[in-house]
Amino acid sequence: MNSVPHRVLLPHWIFEQAADDEKELYRLVRRYIWQGYPDYKLIEIKGSFAICKRTDGFL
């Protein structure tokens, strides 16, 4: 499996809705990734990006 990280640009509404609550931010981002990018797994959040890895083995 390839371990190249992928960057997903996060929409602004996620940061507005989380309102400086880190647990809520991670919950919203995990849900966003799960719904829109089902083959991705969240590693971390850096700035406006979710750093993810693919779980299906492709680049």
PyMOL Python script that loads the backbone (N, CA, C, O; Angstrom):
from pymol import cmd

cmd.read_pdbstr("""\
ATOM      1  N   MET A   1       0.839  -1.183   0.000  1.00  0.00           N
ATOM      2  CA  MET A   1       0.000   0.000   0.000  1.00  0.00           C
ATOM      3  C   MET A   1       0.880   1.241   0.000  1.00  0.00           C
ATOM      4  O   MET A   1       1.910   1.279   0.672  1.00  0.00           O
ATOM      5  N   ASN A   2       0.476   2.244  -0.746  1.00  0.00           N
ATOM      6  CA  ASN A   2       1.232   3.477  -0.841  1.00  0.00           C
ATOM      7  C   ASN A   2       0.920   4.374   0.351  1.00  0.00           C
ATOM      8  O   ASN A   2      -0.242   4.508   0.735  1.00  0.00           O
ATOM      9  N   SER A   3       1.938   4.986   0.936  1.00  0.00           N
ATOM     10  CA  SER A   3       1.729   5.828   2.114  1.00  0.00           C
ATOM     11  C   SER A   3       1.884   7.314   1.803  1.00  0.00           C
ATOM     12  O   SER A   3       2.157   8.110   2.701  1.00  0.00           O
ATOM     13  N   VAL A   4       1.711   7.693   0.532  1.00  0.00           N
ATOM     14  CA  VAL A   4       1.803   9.093   0.133  1.00  0.00           C
ATOM     15  C   VAL A   4       0.597   9.840   0.712  1.00  0.00           C
ATOM     16  O   VAL A   4      -0.542   9.453   0.452  1.00  0.00           O
ATOM     17  N   PRO A   5       0.825  10.899   1.489  1.00  0.00           N
ATOM     18  CA  PRO A   5      -0.313  11.632   2.051  1.00  0.00           C
ATOM     19  C   PRO A   5      -1.017  12.468   0.985  1.00  0.00           C
ATOM     20  O   PRO A   5      -0.390  12.982   0.058  1.00  0.00           O
ATOM     21  N   HIS A   6      -2.315  12.589   1.137  1.00  0.00           N
ATOM     22  CA  HIS A   6      -3.138  13.384   0.233  1.00  0.00           C
ATOM     23  C   HIS A   6      -3.716  14.548   1.023  1.00  0.00           C
ATOM     24  O   HIS A   6      -4.093  14.407   2.186  1.00  0.00           O
ATOM     25  N   ARG A   7      -3.777  15.704   0.363  1.00  0.00           N
ATOM     26  CA  ARG A   7      -4.325  16.901   1.014  1.00  0.00           C
ATOM     27  C   ARG A   7      -5.714  17.173   0.459  1.00  0.00           C
ATOM     28  O   ARG A   7      -5.914  17.230  -0.754  1.00  0.00           O
ATOM     29  N   VAL A   8      -6.673  17.341   1.368  1.00  0.00           N
ATOM     30  CA  VAL A   8      -8.047  17.659   0.986  1.00  0.00           C
ATOM     31  C   VAL A   8      -8.351  19.047   1.540  1.00  0.00           C
ATOM     32  O   VAL A   8      -8.284  19.272   2.748  1.00  0.00           O
ATOM     33  N   LEU A   9      -8.685  19.973   0.646  1.00  0.00           N
ATOM     34  CA  LEU A   9      -9.043  21.318   1.068  1.00  0.00           C
ATOM     35  C   LEU A   9     -10.395  21.272   1.775  1.00  0.00           C
ATOM     36  O   LEU A   9     -11.371  20.751   1.235  1.00  0.00           O
ATOM     37  N   LEU A  10     -10.439  21.819   2.979  1.00  0.00           N
ATOM     38  CA  LEU A  10     -11.661  21.791   3.774  1.00  0.00           C
ATOM     39  C   LEU A  10     -12.481  23.051   3.547  1.00  0.00           C
ATOM     40  O   LEU A  10     -11.921  24.139   3.415  1.00  0.00           O
ATOM     41  N   PRO A  11     -13.804  22.916   3.498  1.00  0.00           N
ATOM     42  CA  PRO A  11     -14.652  24.092   3.316  1.00  0.00           C
ATOM     43  C   PRO A  11     -14.654  24.980   4.557  1.00  0.00           C
ATOM     44  O   PRO A  11     -14.475  24.508   5.680  1.00  0.00           O
ATOM     45  N   HIS A  12     -14.856  26.256   4.333  1.00  0.00           N
ATOM     46  CA  HIS A  12     -14.813  27.247   5.413  1.00  0.00           C
ATOM     47  C   HIS A  12     -15.881  26.994   6.478  1.00  0.00           C
ATOM     48  O   HIS A  12     -15.656  27.291   7.652  1.00  0.00           O
ATOM     49  N   TRP A  13     -17.032  26.452   6.092  1.00  0.00           N
ATOM     50  CA  TRP A  13     -18.118  26.250   7.051  1.00  0.00           C
ATOM     51  C   TRP A  13     -17.725  25.309   8.178  1.00  0.00           C
ATOM     52  O   TRP A  13     -18.250  25.425   9.285  1.00  0.00           O
ATOM     53  N   ILE A  14     -16.816  24.383   7.921  1.00  0.00           N
ATOM     54  CA  ILE A  14     -16.385  23.456   8.977  1.00  0.00           C
ATOM     55  C   ILE A  14     -15.718  24.228  10.111  1.00  0.00           C
ATOM     56  O   ILE A  14     -15.986  23.966  11.284  1.00  0.00           O
ATOM     57  N   PHE A  15     -14.857  25.170   9.771  1.00  0.00           N
ATOM     58  CA  PHE A  15     -14.154  25.955  10.790  1.00  0.00           C
ATOM     59  C   PHE A  15     -15.111  26.894  11.518  1.00  0.00           C
ATOM     60  O   PHE A  15     -14.971  27.121  12.720  1.00  0.00           O
ATOM     61  N   GLU A  16     -16.086  27.438  10.786  1.00  0.00           N
ATOM     62  CA  GLU A  16     -17.083  28.301  11.422  1.00  0.00           C
ATOM     63  C   GLU A  16     -17.939  27.510  12.403  1.00  0.00           C
ATOM     64  O   GLU A  16     -18.209  27.969  13.513  1.00  0.00           O
ATOM     65  N   GLN A  17     -18.359  26.335  11.994  1.00  0.00           N
ATOM     66  CA  GLN A  17     -19.231  25.525  12.838  1.00  0.00           C
ATOM     67  C   GLN A  17     -18.491  24.978  14.053  1.00  0.00           C
ATOM     68  O   GLN A  17     -19.090  24.828  15.118  1.00  0.00           O
ATOM     69  N   ALA A  18     -17.216  24.680  13.916  1.00  0.00           N
ATOM     70  CA  ALA A  18     -16.442  24.150  15.038  1.00  0.00           C
ATOM     71  C   ALA A  18     -16.179  25.213  16.101  1.00  0.00           C
ATOM     72  O   ALA A  18     -16.079  24.890  17.285  1.00  0.00           O
ATOM     73  N   ALA A  19     -16.068  26.469  15.696  1.00  0.00           N
ATOM     74  CA  ALA A  19     -15.913  27.606  16.620  1.00  0.00           C
ATOM     75  C   ALA A  19     -14.846  27.372  17.695  1.00  0.00           C
ATOM     76  O   ALA A  19     -15.138  27.425  18.890  1.00  0.00           O
ATOM     77  N   ASP A  20     -13.619  27.114  17.262  1.00  0.00           N
ATOM     78  CA  ASP A  20     -12.467  26.953  18.164  1.00  0.00           C
ATOM     79  C   ASP A  20     -12.562  25.753  19.105  1.00  0.00           C
ATOM     80  O   ASP A  20     -11.841  25.699  20.101  1.00  0.00           O
ATOM     81  N   ASP A  21     -13.430  24.798  18.813  1.00  0.00           N
ATOM     82  CA  ASP A  21     -13.533  23.559  19.596  1.00  0.00           C
ATOM     83  C   ASP A  21     -12.833  22.460  18.796  1.00  0.00           C
ATOM     84  O   ASP A  21     -13.363  21.990  17.789  1.00  0.00           O
ATOM     85  N   GLU A  22     -11.651  22.055  19.241  1.00  0.00           N
ATOM     86  CA  GLU A  22     -10.839  21.107  18.478  1.00  0.00           C
ATOM     87  C   GLU A  22     -11.524  19.754  18.307  1.00  0.00           C
ATOM     88  O   GLU A  22     -11.440  19.161  17.232  1.00  0.00           O
ATOM     89  N   LYS A  23     -12.195  19.256  19.331  1.00  0.00           N
ATOM     90  CA  LYS A  23     -12.902  17.975  19.217  1.00  0.00           C
ATOM     91  C   LYS A  23     -14.006  18.059  18.172  1.00  0.00           C
ATOM     92  O   LYS A  23     -14.196  17.129  17.387  1.00  0.00           O
ATOM     93  N   GLU A  24     -14.732  19.169  18.162  1.00  0.00           N
ATOM     94  CA  GLU A  24     -15.798  19.353  17.180  1.00  0.00           C
ATOM     95  C   GLU A  24     -15.212  19.487  15.775  1.00  0.00           C
ATOM     96  O   GLU A  24     -15.785  18.974  14.814  1.00  0.00           O
ATOM     97  N   LEU A  25     -14.085  20.166  15.651  1.00  0.00           N
ATOM     98  CA  LEU A  25     -13.431  20.299  14.358  1.00  0.00           C
ATOM     99  C   LEU A  25     -13.065  18.929  13.793  1.00  0.00           C
ATOM    100  O   LEU A  25     -13.355  18.638  12.632  1.00  0.00           O
ATOM    101  N   TYR A  26     -12.431  18.091  14.606  1.00  0.00           N
ATOM    102  CA  TYR A  26     -12.046  16.759  14.136  1.00  0.00           C
ATOM    103  C   TYR A  26     -13.279  15.912  13.810  1.00  0.00           C
ATOM    104  O   TYR A  26     -13.259  15.136  12.856  1.00  0.00           O
ATOM    105  N   ARG A  27     -14.338  16.053  14.588  1.00  0.00           N
ATOM    106  CA  ARG A  27     -15.568  15.306  14.320  1.00  0.00           C
ATOM    107  C   ARG A  27     -16.161  15.718  12.976  1.00  0.00           C
ATOM    108  O   ARG A  27     -16.555  14.866  12.180  1.00  0.00           O
ATOM    109  N   LEU A  28     -16.225  17.018  12.726  1.00  0.00           N
ATOM    110  CA  LEU A  28     -16.774  17.512  11.459  1.00  0.00           C
ATOM    111  C   LEU A  28     -15.909  17.114  10.269  1.00  0.00           C
ATOM    112  O   LEU A  28     -16.428  16.736   9.219  1.00  0.00           O
ATOM    113  N   VAL A  29     -14.593  17.199  10.432  1.00  0.00           N
ATOM    114  CA  VAL A  29     -13.691  16.838   9.326  1.00  0.00           C
ATOM    115  C   VAL A  29     -13.775  15.338   9.041  1.00  0.00           C
ATOM    116  O   VAL A  29     -13.821  14.932   7.880  1.00  0.00           O
ATOM    117  N   ARG A  30     -13.794  14.519  10.081  1.00  0.00           N
ATOM    118  CA  ARG A  30     -13.916  13.064   9.858  1.00  0.00           C
ATOM    119  C   ARG A  30     -15.210  12.748   9.110  1.00  0.00           C
ATOM    120  O   ARG A  30     -15.214  11.911   8.208  1.00  0.00           O
ATOM    121  N   ARG A  31     -16.298  13.406   9.475  1.00  0.00           N
ATOM    122  CA  ARG A  31     -17.579  13.176   8.802  1.00  0.00           C
ATOM    123  C   ARG A  31     -17.520  13.652   7.346  1.00  0.00           C
ATOM    124  O   ARG A  31     -18.019  12.972   6.450  1.00  0.00           O
ATOM    125  N   TYR A  32     -16.916  14.806   7.116  1.00  0.00           N
ATOM    126  CA  TYR A  32     -16.767  15.341   5.761  1.00  0.00           C
ATOM    127  C   TYR A  32     -15.944  14.386   4.892  1.00  0.00           C
ATOM    128  O   TYR A  32     -16.324  14.090   3.759  1.00  0.00           O
ATOM    129  N   ILE A  33     -14.829  13.911   5.421  1.00  0.00           N
ATOM    130  CA  ILE A  33     -13.972  12.973   4.680  1.00  0.00           C
ATOM    131  C   ILE A  33     -14.711  11.659   4.439  1.00  0.00           C
ATOM    132  O   ILE A  33     -14.659  11.113   3.337  1.00  0.00           O
ATOM    133  N   TRP A  34     -15.389  11.155   5.446  1.00  0.00           N
ATOM    134  CA  TRP A  34     -16.114   9.885   5.336  1.00  0.00           C
ATOM    135  C   TRP A  34     -17.167   9.945   4.236  1.00  0.00           C
ATOM    136  O   TRP A  34     -17.338   8.989   3.479  1.00  0.00           O
ATOM    137  N   GLN A  35     -17.878  11.081   4.150  1.00  0.00           N
ATOM    138  CA  GLN A  35     -18.942  11.218   3.155  1.00  0.00           C
ATOM    139  C   GLN A  35     -18.411  11.508   1.749  1.00  0.00           C
ATOM    140  O   GLN A  35     -18.902  10.941   0.774  1.00  0.00           O
ATOM    141  N   GLY A  36     -17.419  12.382   1.641  1.00  0.00           N
ATOM    142  CA  GLY A  36     -16.960  12.804   0.324  1.00  0.00           C
ATOM    143  C   GLY A  36     -15.774  12.039  -0.228  1.00  0.00           C
ATOM    144  O   GLY A  36     -15.553  12.012  -1.438  1.00  0.00           O
ATOM    145  N   TYR A  37     -15.014  11.419   0.657  1.00  0.00           N
ATOM    146  CA  TYR A  37     -13.784  10.711   0.267  1.00  0.00           C
ATOM    147  C   TYR A  37     -13.747   9.375   1.009  1.00  0.00           C
ATOM    148  O   TYR A  37     -12.937   9.203   1.920  1.00  0.00           O
ATOM    149  N   PRO A  38     -14.598   8.438   0.640  1.00  0.00           N
ATOM    150  CA  PRO A  38     -14.729   7.198   1.418  1.00  0.00           C
ATOM    151  C   PRO A  38     -13.469   6.337   1.477  1.00  0.00           C
ATOM    152  O   PRO A  38     -13.342   5.500   2.372  1.00  0.00           O
ATOM    153  N   ASP A  39     -12.539   6.524   0.545  1.00  0.00           N
ATOM    154  CA  ASP A  39     -11.311   5.724   0.560  1.00  0.00           C
ATOM    155  C   ASP A  39     -10.169   6.424   1.280  1.00  0.00           C
ATOM    156  O   ASP A  39      -9.030   5.961   1.227  1.00  0.00           O
ATOM    157  N   TYR A  40     -10.458   7.528   1.949  1.00  0.00           N
ATOM    158  CA  TYR A  40      -9.430   8.289   2.664  1.00  0.00           C
ATOM    159  C   TYR A  40      -9.621   8.140   4.171  1.00  0.00           C
ATOM    160  O   TYR A  40     -10.738   7.997   4.667  1.00  0.00           O
ATOM    161  N   LYS A  41      -8.505   8.179   4.875  1.00  0.00           N
ATOM    162  CA  LYS A  41      -8.529   8.164   6.339  1.00  0.00           C
ATOM    163  C   LYS A  41      -7.784   9.400   6.828  1.00  0.00           C
ATOM    164  O   LYS A  41      -6.673   9.679   6.379  1.00  0.00           O
ATOM    165  N   LEU A  42      -8.395  10.136   7.746  1.00  0.00           N
ATOM    166  CA  LEU A  42      -7.803  11.362   8.267  1.00  0.00           C
ATOM    167  C   LEU A  42      -6.579  11.052   9.124  1.00  0.00           C
ATOM    168  O   LEU A  42      -6.629  10.204  10.015  1.00  0.00           O
ATOM    169  N   ILE A  43      -5.480  11.752   8.841  1.00  0.00           N
ATOM    170  CA  ILE A  43      -4.270  11.648   9.652  1.00  0.00           C
ATOM    171  C   ILE A  43      -4.186  12.848  10.583  1.00  0.00           C
ATOM    172  O   ILE A  43      -4.029  12.694  11.794  1.00  0.00           O
ATOM    173  N   GLU A  44      -4.293  14.056  10.005  1.00  0.00           N
ATOM    174  CA  GLU A  44      -4.231  15.280  10.802  1.00  0.00           C
ATOM    175  C   GLU A  44      -4.820  16.433  10.007  1.00  0.00           C
ATOM    176  O   GLU A  44      -5.104  16.309   8.815  1.00  0.00           O
ATOM    177  N   ILE A  45      -4.996  17.557  10.689  1.00  0.00           N
ATOM    178  CA  ILE A  45      -5.475  18.776  10.060  1.00  0.00           C
ATOM    179  C   ILE A  45      -4.346  19.790  10.126  1.00  0.00           C
ATOM    180  O   ILE A  45      -3.810  20.071  11.198  1.00  0.00           O
ATOM    181  N   LYS A  46      -3.986  20.343   8.959  1.00  0.00           N
ATOM    182  CA  LYS A  46      -2.947  21.374   8.874  1.00  0.00           C
ATOM    183  C   LYS A  46      -3.533  22.572   8.145  1.00  0.00           C
ATOM    184  O   LYS A  46      -3.792  22.512   6.943  1.00  0.00           O
ATOM    185  N   GLY A  47      -3.735  23.638   8.865  1.00  0.00           N
ATOM    186  CA  GLY A  47      -4.314  24.825   8.255  1.00  0.00           C
ATOM    187  C   GLY A  47      -5.700  24.533   7.733  1.00  0.00           C
ATOM    188  O   GLY A  47      -6.572  24.100   8.486  1.00  0.00           O
ATOM    189  N   SER A  48      -5.915  24.767   6.442  1.00  0.00           N
ATOM    190  CA  SER A  48      -7.216  24.527   5.813  1.00  0.00           C
ATOM    191  C   SER A  48      -7.292  23.175   5.113  1.00  0.00           C
ATOM    192  O   SER A  48      -8.215  22.923   4.337  1.00  0.00           O
ATOM    193  N   PHE A  49      -6.331  22.315   5.384  1.00  0.00           N
ATOM    194  CA  PHE A  49      -6.277  21.021   4.714  1.00  0.00           C
ATOM    195  C   PHE A  49      -6.375  19.862   5.689  1.00  0.00           C
ATOM    196  O   PHE A  49      -5.875  19.920   6.812  1.00  0.00           O
ATOM    197  N   ALA A  50      -7.034  18.807   5.229  1.00  0.00           N
ATOM    198  CA  ALA A  50      -7.026  17.530   5.937  1.00  0.00           C
ATOM    199  C   ALA A  50      -5.951  16.685   5.269  1.00  0.00           C
ATOM    200  O   ALA A  50      -5.992  16.465   4.058  1.00  0.00           O
ATOM    201  N   ILE A  51      -5.002  16.219   6.048  1.00  0.00           N
ATOM    202  CA  ILE A  51      -3.964  15.333   5.534  1.00  0.00           C
ATOM    203  C   ILE A  51      -4.478  13.910   5.729  1.00  0.00           C
ATOM    204  O   ILE A  51      -4.783  13.489   6.845  1.00  0.00           O
ATOM    205  N   CYS A  52      -4.568  13.181   4.618  1.00  0.00           N
ATOM    206  CA  CYS A  52      -5.197  11.866   4.639  1.00  0.00           C
ATOM    207  C   CYS A  52      -4.316  10.830   3.971  1.00  0.00           C
ATOM    208  O   CYS A  52      -3.366  11.155   3.259  1.00  0.00           O
ATOM    209  N   LYS A  53      -4.656   9.572   4.220  1.00  0.00           N
ATOM    210  CA  LYS A  53      -4.038   8.485   3.462  1.00  0.00           C
ATOM    211  C   LYS A  53      -5.151   7.676   2.837  1.00  0.00           C
ATOM    212  O   LYS A  53      -6.247   7.561   3.384  1.00  0.00           O
ATOM    213  N   ARG A  54      -4.845   7.119   1.678  1.00  0.00           N
ATOM    214  CA  ARG A  54      -5.846   6.294   0.983  1.00  0.00           C
ATOM    215  C   ARG A  54      -5.830   4.891   1.560  1.00  0.00           C
ATOM    216  O   ARG A  54      -4.774   4.338   1.871  1.00  0.00           O
ATOM    217  N   THR A  55      -7.004   4.335   1.694  1.00  0.00           N
ATOM    218  CA  THR A  55      -7.098   2.994   2.254  1.00  0.00           C
ATOM    219  C   THR A  55      -7.293   1.921   1.192  1.00  0.00           C
ATOM    220  O   THR A  55      -7.297   0.731   1.510  1.00  0.00           O
ATOM    221  N   ASP A  56      -7.456   2.328  -0.076  1.00  0.00           N
ATOM    222  CA  ASP A  56      -7.699   1.350  -1.139  1.00  0.00           C
ATOM    223  C   ASP A  56      -6.426   0.923  -1.869  1.00  0.00           C
ATOM    224  O   ASP A  56      -6.475   0.044  -2.730  1.00  0.00           O
ATOM    225  N   GLY A  57      -5.292   1.530  -1.537  1.00  0.00           N
ATOM    226  CA  GLY A  57      -4.039   1.095  -2.118  1.00  0.00           C
ATOM    227  C   GLY A  57      -3.600   1.829  -3.372  1.00  0.00           C
ATOM    228  O   GLY A  57      -2.506   1.574  -3.874  1.00  0.00           O
ATOM    229  N   PHE A  58      -4.415   2.727  -3.891  1.00  0.00           N
ATOM    230  CA  PHE A  58      -4.031   3.484  -5.074  1.00  0.00           C
ATOM    231  C   PHE A  58      -3.414   4.812  -4.669  1.00  0.00           C
ATOM    232  O   PHE A  58      -3.554   5.249  -3.527  1.00  0.00           O
ATOM    233  N   LEU A  59      -2.714   5.464  -5.631  1.00  0.00           N
ATOM    234  CA  LEU A  59      -2.140   6.776  -5.367  1.00  0.00           C
ATOM    235  C   LEU A  59      -3.186   7.771  -5.173  1.00  0.00           C
ATOM    236  O   LEU A  59      -2.889   8.943  -4.938  1.00  0.00           O
TER     237      LEU A  59
END
""", "prot")
cmd.dss("prot")
cmd.show_as("cartoon", "prot")
cmd.util.cbc("prot")
cmd.orient("prot")
